[in-house]
Structure formats: C-alpha cells, structure tokens
Amino acid sequence: MPAYFVAEIEVTDPDGYAPYAAAAGASVAQYGGKSIVRGGKVQLVEGGPEPKRVVITEFPDIEAARRWYDSPEYQAILPIRLANSRGRVFIVDGA
C-alpha cells in the first residue's frame, strides 16, 4: 500500500536551498518514489497559517519511504534543506 512523504516547508534562503532541490529528485527515484506535488499554489480552506510550500512524494510503502529518508544519498543532502528552510515533514500510510 502506498505511503506519502509530506513536507510543509518555508524556504528561508532560496540560493542555499537550490542544491537540495536539484539533488532530491534523483534520490527519491532511486528508492522507488515519485513526486506528486512539488510546491504548487496552496489554497488554504481551514485553519492556519497558510503553508508556504508543500511537497508530497509517493513511495510503494512506508518501508520504502523510510529507506529513502535514512539512505546515505538523502542524508548527505538533508543538512542543506535544514540549513535553508524550516517546516515539518512526516510519512503517512496511504490506507
């Protein structure tokens, strides 16, 4: 059953974030994931505050999502994201 890596991110330094954005897609594909949403326009309908950027990545299952997140390839670029953005990320089962 699919699982989704969801990130709600505010990029604080676009130039610093650019190398992460350039490398993340290749690491996702290497672990069987595919991008569903990558920062499209958000229309907040309830609650707040409005997210700045939303990224949703689909994986075959939770284990695949964790393998990607914990992989050496992703862990090598994760510090770039953390240094140049703030937000929260989570993995949700697609059940």
N, CA, C and O atoms as a printed pandas DataFrame, in Angstrom:
     atom_number atom_name residue_name chain_id  residue_number  x_coord  y_coord  z_coord
0              1         N          MET        A               1    0.848   -1.173    0.000
1              2        CA          MET        A               1    0.000    0.000    0.000
2              3         C          MET        A               1    0.888    1.228    0.000
3              4         O          MET        A               1    1.883    1.260    0.724
4              5         N          PRO        A               2    0.559    2.245   -0.794
5              6        CA          PRO        A               2    1.445    3.413   -0.901
6              7         C          PRO        A               2    1.539    4.184    0.410
7              8         O          PRO        A               2    0.652    4.135    1.263
8              9         N          ALA        A               3    2.645    4.890    0.529
9             10        CA          ALA        A               3    2.873    5.791    1.651
10            11         C          ALA        A               3    3.347    7.115    1.073
11            12         O          ALA        A               3    3.897    7.167   -0.027
12            13         N          TYR        A               4    3.129    8.175    1.823
13            14        CA          TYR        A               4    3.436    9.518    1.331
14            15         C          TYR        A               4    4.341   10.253    2.302
15            16         O          TYR        A               4    4.081   10.313    3.503
16            17         N          PHE        A               5    5.406   10.807    1.753
17            18        CA          PHE        A               5    6.290   11.698    2.494
18            19         C          PHE        A               5    5.741   13.096    2.227
19            20         O          PHE        A               5    5.682   13.537    1.079
20            21         N          VAL        A               6    5.342   13.786    3.283
21            22        CA          VAL        A               6    4.717   15.100    3.151
22            23         C          VAL        A               6    5.607   16.114    3.856
23            24         O          VAL        A               6    5.993   15.916    5.008
24            25         N          ALA        A               7    5.926   17.182    3.172
25            26        CA          ALA        A               7    6.741   18.254    3.740
26            27         C          ALA        A               7    6.000   19.572    3.590
27            28         O          ALA        A               7    5.527   19.916    2.507
28            29         N          GLU        A               8    5.908   20.292    4.677
29            30        CA          GLU        A               8    5.367   21.657    4.688
30            31         C          GLU        A               8    6.554   22.545    5.023
31            32         O          GLU        A               8    7.015   22.565    6.164
32            33         N          ILE        A               9    7.045   23.272    4.044
33            34        CA          ILE        A               9    8.343   23.932    4.143
34            35         C          ILE        A               9    8.229   25.419    3.804
35            36         O          ILE        A               9    7.491   25.817    2.902
36            37         N          GLU        A              10    8.971   26.213    4.543
37            38        CA          GLU        A              10    9.190   27.614    4.180
38            39         C          GLU        A              10   10.671   27.743    3.860
39            40         O          GLU        A              10   11.516   27.579    4.740
40            41         N          VAL        A              11   10.985   28.033    2.618
41            42        CA          VAL        A              11   12.375   28.198    2.203
42            43         C          VAL        A              11   12.840   29.569    2.687
43            44         O          VAL        A              11   12.263   30.592    2.320
44            45         N          THR        A              12   13.877   29.583    3.504
45            46        CA          THR        A              12   14.381   30.837    4.072
46            47         C          THR        A              12   15.536   31.419    3.267
47            48         O          THR        A              12   15.797   32.620    3.343
48            49         N          ASP        A              13   16.226   30.592    2.502
49            50        CA          ASP        A              13   17.328   31.046    1.652
50            51         C          ASP        A              13   17.261   30.281    0.330
51            52         O          ASP        A              13   17.816   29.188    0.216
52            53         N          PRO        A              14   16.584   30.851   -0.665
53            54        CA          PRO        A              14   16.411   30.139   -1.939
54            55         C          PRO        A              14   17.724   29.732   -2.607
55            56         O          PRO        A              14   17.815   28.637   -3.163
56            57         N          ASP        A              15   18.729   30.584   -2.561
57            58        CA          ASP        A              15   20.008   30.240   -3.186
58            59         C          ASP        A              15   20.670   29.069   -2.462
59            60         O          ASP        A              15   21.223   28.177   -3.105
60            61         N          GLY        A              16   20.616   29.067   -1.146
61            62        CA          GLY        A              16   21.184   27.974   -0.376
62            63         C          GLY        A              16   20.408   26.681   -0.535
63            64         O          GLY        A              16   20.982   25.595   -0.456
64            65         N          TYR        A              17   19.095   26.792   -0.759
65            66        CA          TYR        A              17   18.209   25.638   -0.899
66            67         C          TYR        A              17   18.348   24.975   -2.272
67            68         O          TYR        A              17   18.063   23.786   -2.416
68            69         N          ALA        A              18   18.778   25.727   -3.269
69            70        CA          ALA        A              18   18.814   25.248   -4.658
70            71         C          ALA        A              18   19.566   23.927   -4.843
71            72         O          ALA        A              18   19.074   23.068   -5.574
72            73         N          PRO        A              19   20.732   23.717   -4.221
73            74        CA          PRO        A              19   21.408   22.426   -4.408
74            75         C          PRO        A              19   20.593   21.248   -3.868
75            76         O          PRO        A              19   20.637   20.153   -4.430
76            77         N          TYR        A              20   19.858   21.468   -2.792
77            78        CA          TYR        A              20   18.993   20.415   -2.258
78            79         C          TYR        A              20   17.900   20.085   -3.272
79            80         O          TYR        A              20   17.669   18.916   -3.584
80            81         N          ALA        A              21   17.234   21.107   -3.779
81            82        CA          ALA        A              21   16.148   20.897   -4.738
82            83         C          ALA        A              21   16.645   20.170   -5.986
83            84         O          ALA        A              21   15.935   19.337   -6.550
84            85         N          ALA        A              22   17.854   20.486   -6.410
85            86        CA          ALA        A              22   18.418   19.854   -7.604
86            87         C          ALA        A              22   18.733   18.381   -7.378
87            88         O          ALA        A              22   18.641   17.588   -8.316
88            89         N          ALA        A              23   19.101   17.995   -6.168
89            90        CA          ALA        A              23   19.538   16.626   -5.885
90            91         C          ALA        A              23   18.439   15.725   -5.339
91            92         O          ALA        A              23   18.532   14.505   -5.474
92            93         N          ALA        A              24   17.416   16.281   -4.734
93            94        CA          ALA        A              24   16.413   15.467   -4.036
94            95         C          ALA        A              24   15.678   14.518   -4.976
95            96         O          ALA        A              24   15.449   13.361   -4.625
96            97         N          GLY        A              25   15.309   14.982   -6.146
97            98        CA          GLY        A              25   14.538   14.156   -7.072
98            99         C          GLY        A              25   15.232   12.865   -7.458
99           100         O          GLY        A              25   14.594   11.815   -7.531
100          101         N          ALA        A              26   16.527   12.930   -7.705
101          102        CA          ALA        A              26   17.272   11.728   -8.090
102          103         C          ALA        A              26   17.300   10.716   -6.945
103          104         O          ALA        A              26   17.198    9.511   -7.175
104          105         N          SER        A              27   17.439   11.207   -5.711
105          106        CA          SER        A              27   17.463   10.280   -4.581
106          107         C          SER        A              27   16.100    9.632   -4.381
107          108         O          SER        A              27   16.019    8.452   -4.040
108          109         N          VAL        A              28   15.029   10.392   -4.588
109          110        CA          VAL        A              28   13.670    9.852   -4.467
110          111         C          VAL        A              28   13.465    8.730   -5.482
111          112         O          VAL        A              28   13.000    7.646   -5.127
112          113         N          ALA        A              29   13.810    8.988   -6.737
113          114        CA          ALA        A              29   13.622    7.988   -7.794
114          115         C          ALA        A              29   14.436    6.723   -7.520
115          116         O          ALA        A              29   13.979    5.616   -7.803
116          117         N          GLN        A              30   15.625    6.885   -6.976
117          118        CA          GLN        A              30   16.493    5.747   -6.684
118          119         C          GLN        A              30   15.836    4.786   -5.695
119          120         O          GLN        A              30   16.135    3.592   -5.703
120          121         N          TYR        A              31   14.944    5.295   -4.845
121          122        CA          TYR        A              31   14.285    4.463   -3.827
122          123         C          TYR        A              31   12.818    4.193   -4.147
123          124         O          TYR        A              31   12.036    3.858   -3.257
124          125         N          GLY        A              32   12.445    4.339   -5.420
125          126        CA          GLY        A              32   11.113    3.953   -5.859
126          127         C          GLY        A              32   10.033    4.985   -5.635
127          128         O          GLY        A              32    8.849    4.674   -5.758
128          129         N          GLY        A              33   10.415    6.209   -5.309
129          130        CA          GLY        A              33    9.427    7.254   -5.073
130          131         C          GLY        A              33    9.158    8.083   -6.309
131          132         O          GLY        A              33    9.921    8.064   -7.275
132          133         N          LYS        A              34    8.049    8.814   -6.255
133          134        CA          LYS        A              34    7.738    9.759   -7.333
134          135         C          LYS        A              34    7.055   10.974   -6.734
135          136         O          LYS        A              34    6.259   10.869   -5.801
136          137         N          SER        A              35    7.384   12.122   -7.292
137          138        CA          SER        A              35    6.800   13.373   -6.814
138          139         C          SER        A              35    5.355   13.478   -7.263
139          140         O          SER        A              35    5.030   13.246   -8.427
140          141         N          ILE        A              36    4.491   13.832   -6.319
141          142        CA          ILE        A              36    3.081   14.069   -6.609
142          143         C          ILE        A              36    2.825   15.578   -6.631
143          144         O          ILE        A              36    2.153   16.091   -7.526
144          145         N          VAL        A              37    3.363   16.272   -5.647
145          146        CA          VAL        A              37    3.228   17.733   -5.524
146          147         C          VAL        A              37    4.598   18.285   -5.173
147          148         O          VAL        A              37    5.277   17.760   -4.291
148          149         N          ARG        A              38    5.009   19.356   -5.870
149          150        CA          ARG        A              38    6.291   19.992   -5.567
150          151         C          ARG        A              38    6.124   21.497   -5.546
151          152         O          ARG        A              38    6.581   22.198   -6.449
152          153         N          GLY        A              39    5.468   21.986   -4.511
153          154        CA          GLY        A              39    5.428   23.427   -4.295
154          155         C          GLY        A              39    4.429   24.199   -5.121
155          156         O          GLY        A              39    4.643   25.384   -5.374
156          157         N          GLY        A              40    3.341   23.577   -5.556
157          158        CA          GLY        A              40    2.312   24.307   -6.290
158          159         C          GLY        A              40    1.586   25.315   -5.407
159          160         O          GLY        A              40    1.802   25.367   -4.196
160          161         N          LYS        A              41    0.744   26.094   -6.015
161          162        CA          LYS        A              41   -0.025   27.107   -5.293
162          163         C          LYS        A              41   -0.930   26.435   -4.257
163          164         O          LYS        A              41   -1.597   25.443   -4.552
164          165         N          VAL        A              42   -0.945   26.985   -3.049
165          166        CA          VAL        A              42   -1.745   26.453   -1.950
166          167         C          VAL        A              42   -2.973   27.331   -1.754
167          168         O          VAL        A              42   -2.871   28.557   -1.735
168          169         N          GLN        A              43   -4.130   26.701   -1.609
169          170        CA          GLN        A              43   -5.364   27.422   -1.265
170          171         C          GLN        A              43   -5.825   26.912    0.087
171          172         O          GLN        A              43   -6.412   25.834    0.184
172          173         N          LEU        A              44   -5.561   27.681    1.125
173          174        CA          LEU        A              44   -5.958   27.308    2.468
174          175         C          LEU        A              44   -7.474   27.427    2.601
175          176         O          LEU        A              44   -8.040   28.473    2.284
176          177         N          VAL        A              45   -8.132   26.374    3.064
177          178        CA          VAL        A              45   -9.590   26.410    3.224
178          179         C          VAL        A              45  -10.026   26.341    4.686
179          180         O          VAL        A              45  -11.160   26.699    5.005
180          181         N          GLU        A              46   -9.151   25.891    5.575
181          182        CA          GLU        A              46   -9.455   25.852    7.010
182          183         C          GLU        A              46   -8.169   26.007    7.791
183          184         O          GLU        A              46   -7.095   25.642    7.313
184          185         N          GLY        A              47   -8.276   26.547    8.990
185          186        CA          GLY        A              47   -7.141   26.644    9.887
186          187         C          GLY        A              47   -6.105   27.641    9.418
187          188         O          GLY        A              47   -6.381   28.495    8.575
188          189         N          GLY        A              48   -4.939   27.527    9.957
189          190        CA          GLY        A              48   -3.862   28.429    9.590
190          191         C          GLY        A              48   -2.639   28.134   10.420
191          192         O          GLY        A              48   -2.721   27.365   11.377
192          193         N          PRO        A              49   -1.547   28.700   10.098
193          194        CA          PRO        A              49   -1.304   29.625    8.990
194          195         C          PRO        A              49   -1.204   28.885    7.650
195          196         O          PRO        A              49   -1.066   27.662    7.613
196          197         N          GLU        A              50   -1.273   29.631    6.579
197          198        CA          GLU        A              50   -1.171   29.041    5.248
198          199         C          GLU        A              50    0.249   28.523    5.020
199          200         O          GLU        A              50    1.216   29.244    5.264
200          201         N          PRO        A              51    0.380   27.281    4.554
201          202        CA          PRO        A              51    1.718   26.748    4.269
202          203         C          PRO        A              51    2.385   27.525    3.141
203          204         O          PRO        A              51    1.716   27.986    2.217
204          205         N          LYS        A              52    3.687   27.666    3.219
205          206        CA          LYS        A              52    4.453   28.359    2.178
206          207         C          LYS        A              52    4.711   27.448    0.980
207          208         O          LYS        A              52    4.580   27.869   -0.170
208          209         N          ARG        A              53    5.078   26.200    1.258
209          210        CA          ARG        A              53    5.414   25.236    0.197
210          211         C          ARG        A              53    5.047   23.846    0.701
211          212         O          ARG        A              53    5.373   23.484    1.832
212          213         N          VAL        A              54    4.374   23.073   -0.132
213          214        CA          VAL        A              54    4.003   21.710    0.222
214          215         C          VAL        A              54    4.604   20.768   -0.820
215          216         O          VAL        A              54    4.507   21.002   -2.025
216          217         N          VAL        A              55    5.223   19.705   -0.328
217          218        CA          VAL        A              55    5.790   18.683   -1.199
218          219         C          VAL        A              55    5.210   17.343   -0.757
219          220         O          VAL        A              55    5.244   17.007    0.427
220          221         N          ILE        A              56    4.678   16.578   -1.710
221          222        CA          ILE        A              56    4.147   15.245   -1.427
222          223         C          ILE        A              56    4.831   14.270   -2.378
223          224         O          ILE        A              56    4.802   14.437   -3.597
224          225         N          THR        A              57    5.445   13.252   -1.792
225          226        CA          THR        A              57    6.164   12.248   -2.561
226          227         C          THR        A              57    5.574   10.884   -2.232
227          228         O          THR        A              57    5.428   10.530   -1.062
228          229         N          GLU        A              58    5.237   10.123   -3.261
229          230        CA          GLU        A              58    4.649    8.798   -3.073
230          231         C          GLU        A              58    5.724    7.724   -3.157
231          232         O          GLU        A              58    6.592    7.754   -4.030
232          233         N          PHE        A              59    5.646    6.766   -2.221
233          234        CA          PHE        A              59    6.512    5.590   -2.211
234          235         C          PHE        A              59    5.637    4.344   -2.203
235          236         O          PHE        A              59    4.466    4.422   -1.829
236          237         N          PRO        A              60    6.178    3.196   -2.606
237          238        CA          PRO        A              60    5.372    1.965   -2.628
238          239         C          PRO        A              60    4.803    1.591   -1.259
239          240         O          PRO        A              60    3.709    1.034   -1.172
240          241         N          ASP        A              61    5.541    1.895   -0.191
241          242        CA          ASP        A              61    5.080    1.589    1.165
242          243         C          ASP        A              61    5.900    2.398    2.166
243          244         O          ASP        A              61    6.845    3.090    1.788
244          245         N          ILE        A              62    5.535    2.307    3.440
245          246        CA          ILE        A              62    6.232    3.077    4.476
246          247         C          ILE        A              62    7.701    2.678    4.557
247          248         O          ILE        A              62    8.568    3.530    4.754
248          249         N          GLU        A              63    7.979    1.396    4.408
249          250        CA          GLU        A              63    9.362    0.933    4.491
250          251         C          GLU        A              63   10.225    1.566    3.399
251          252         O          GLU        A              63   11.369    1.939    3.658
252          253         N          ALA        A              64    9.697    1.689    2.201
253          254        CA          ALA        A              64   10.440    2.325    1.106
254          255         C          ALA        A              64   10.687    3.795    1.413
255          256         O          ALA        A              64   11.773    4.311    1.150
256          257         N          ALA        A              65    9.694    4.465    1.962
257          258        CA          ALA        A              65    9.862    5.881    2.326
258          259         C          ALA        A              65   10.954    6.033    3.378
259          260         O          ALA        A              65   11.783    6.938    3.290
260          261         N          ARG        A              66   10.956    5.151    4.370
261          262        CA          ARG        A              66   11.989    5.219    5.421
262          263         C          ARG        A              66   13.366    4.872    4.853
263          264         O          ARG        A              66   14.357    5.492    5.239
264          265         N          ARG        A              67   13.449    3.894    3.944
265          266        CA          ARG        A              67   14.739    3.554    3.327
266          267         C          ARG        A              67   15.298    4.778    2.610
267          268         O          ARG        A              67   16.488    5.078    2.709
268          269         N          TRP        A              68   14.426    5.482    1.884
269          270        CA          TRP        A              68   14.883    6.699    1.201
270          271         C          TRP        A              68   15.330    7.748    2.213
271          272         O          TRP        A              68   16.436    8.277    2.101
272          273         N          TYR        A              69   14.490    8.057    3.198
273          274        CA          TYR        A              69   14.824    9.114    4.159
274          275         C          TYR        A              69   16.123    8.794    4.898
275          276         O          TYR        A              69   16.938    9.687    5.129
276          277         N          ASP        A              70   16.320    7.551    5.264
277          278        CA          ASP        A              70   17.505    7.139    6.014
278          279         C          ASP        A              70   18.715    6.830    5.131
279          280         O          ASP        A              70   19.797    6.539    5.640
280          281         N          SER        A              71   18.536    6.891    3.822
281          282        CA          SER        A              71   19.603    6.497    2.889
282          283         C          SER        A              71   20.793    7.459    2.966
283          284         O          SER        A              71   20.640    8.628    3.321
284          285         N          PRO        A              72   21.974    6.947    2.627
285          286        CA          PRO        A              72   23.147    7.827    2.591
286          287         C          PRO        A              72   22.979    8.969    1.585
287          288         O          PRO        A              72   23.462   10.079    1.809
288          289         N          GLU        A              73   22.287    8.685    0.473
289          290        CA          GLU        A              73   22.090    9.725   -0.548
290          291         C          GLU        A              73   21.267   10.885   -0.003
291          292         O          GLU        A              73   21.620   12.049   -0.197
292          293         N          TYR        A              74   20.166   10.564    0.682
293          294        CA          TYR        A              74   19.324   11.647    1.209
294          295         C          TYR        A              74   19.958   12.307    2.435
295          296         O          TYR        A              74   19.900   13.528    2.584
296          297         N          GLN        A              75   20.550   11.516    3.295
297          298        CA          GLN        A              75   21.172   12.091    4.487
298          299         C          GLN        A              75   22.313   13.046    4.122
299          300         O          GLN        A              75   22.616   13.967    4.880
300          301         N          ALA        A              76   22.943   12.828    2.964
301          302        CA          ALA        A              76   24.016   13.719    2.510
302          303         C          ALA        A              76   23.489   15.107    2.140
303          304         O          ALA        A              76   24.199   16.099    2.305
304          305         N          ILE        A              77   22.241   15.188    1.637
305          306        CA          ILE        A              77   21.703   16.490    1.227
306          307         C          ILE        A              77   20.748   17.089    2.251
307          308         O          ILE        A              77   20.428   18.275    2.168
308          309         N          LEU        A              78   20.292   16.306    3.202
309          310        CA          LEU        A              78   19.359   16.799    4.213
310          311         C          LEU        A              78   19.878   18.027    4.959
311          312         O          LEU        A              78   19.094   18.947    5.194
312          313         N          PRO        A              79   21.151   18.095    5.343
313          314        CA          PRO        A              79   21.621   19.306    6.033
314          315         C          PRO        A              79   21.431   20.588    5.225
315          316         O          PRO        A              79   21.270   21.666    5.797
316          317         N          ILE        A              80   21.449   20.470    3.897
317          318        CA          ILE        A              80   21.211   21.650    3.055
318          319         C          ILE        A              80   19.784   22.149    3.254
319          320         O          ILE        A              80   19.556   23.347    3.420
320          321         N          ARG        A              81   18.822   21.219    3.236
321          322        CA          ARG        A              81   17.427   21.618    3.456
322          323         C          ARG        A              81   17.254   22.213    4.839
323          324         O          ARG        A              81   16.622   23.259    4.988
324          325         N          LEU        A              82   17.797   21.573    5.840
325          326        CA          LEU        A              82   17.623   22.030    7.217
326          327         C          LEU        A              82   18.237   23.410    7.446
327          328         O          LEU        A              82   17.708   24.198    8.230
328          329         N          ALA        A              83   19.345   23.708    6.773
329          330        CA          ALA        A              83   20.018   24.998    6.940
330          331         C          ALA        A              83   19.330   26.135    6.196
331          332         O          ALA        A              83   19.545   27.305    6.513
332          333         N          ASN        A              84   18.498   25.796    5.199
333          334        CA          ASN        A              84   17.944   26.825    4.325
334          335         C          ASN        A              84   16.429   26.858    4.277
335          336         O          ASN        A              84   15.840   27.493    3.403
336          337         N          SER        A              85   15.796   26.168    5.227
337          338        CA          SER        A              85   14.337   26.161    5.295
338          339         C          SER        A              85   13.910   25.800    6.710
339          340         O          SER        A              85   14.716   25.386    7.543
340          341         N          ARG        A              86   12.630   25.968    6.949
341          342        CA          ARG        A              86   12.055   25.488    8.206
342          343         C          ARG        A              86   10.685   24.911    7.882
343          344         O          ARG        A              86   10.063   25.270    6.882
344          345         N          GLY        A              87   10.237   24.028    8.727
345          346        CA          GLY        A              87    8.937   23.420    8.495
346          347         C          GLY        A              87    8.839   22.096    9.212
347          348         O          GLY        A              87    9.511   21.848   10.214
348          349         N          ARG        A              88    7.983   21.252    8.671
349          350        CA          ARG        A              88    7.810   19.924    9.259
350          351         C          ARG        A              88    7.604   18.917    8.144
351          352         O          ARG        A              88    7.120   19.249    7.062
352          353         N          VAL        A              89    7.981   17.686    8.429
353          354        CA          VAL        A              89    7.816   16.596    7.464
354          355         C          VAL        A              89    7.284   15.377    8.195
355          356         O          VAL        A              89    7.537   15.187    9.385
356          357         N          PHE        A              90    6.549   14.562    7.470
357          358        CA          PHE        A              90    6.029   13.325    8.056
358          359         C          PHE        A              90    5.730   12.338    6.952
359          360         O          PHE        A              90    5.597   12.699    5.783
360          361         N          ILE        A              91    5.627   11.071    7.355
361          362        CA          ILE        A              91    5.268    9.990    6.435
362          363         C          ILE        A              91    3.903    9.485    6.867
363          364         O          ILE        A              91    3.669    9.232    8.049
364          365         N          VAL        A              92    3.006    9.341    5.902
365          366        CA          VAL        A              92    1.648    8.875    6.207
366          367         C          VAL        A              92    1.331    7.666    5.343
367          368         O          VAL        A              92    1.631    7.645    4.149
368          369         N          ASP        A              93    0.727    6.668    5.954
369          370        CA          ASP        A              93    0.288    5.466    5.264
370          371         C          ASP        A              93   -0.911    5.811    4.395
371          372         O          ASP        A              93   -1.823    6.511    4.836
372          373         N          GLY        A              94   -0.910    5.324    3.167
373          374        CA          GLY        A              94   -1.993    5.645    2.245
374          375         C          GLY        A              94   -3.243    4.796    2.404
375          376         O          GLY        A              94   -4.095    4.776    1.516
376          377         N          ALA        A              95   -3.362    4.104    3.512
377          378        CA          ALA        A              95   -4.517    3.209    3.721
378          379         C          ALA        A              95   -5.766    3.943    3.603
379          380         O          ALA        A              95   -6.840    3.360    3.747
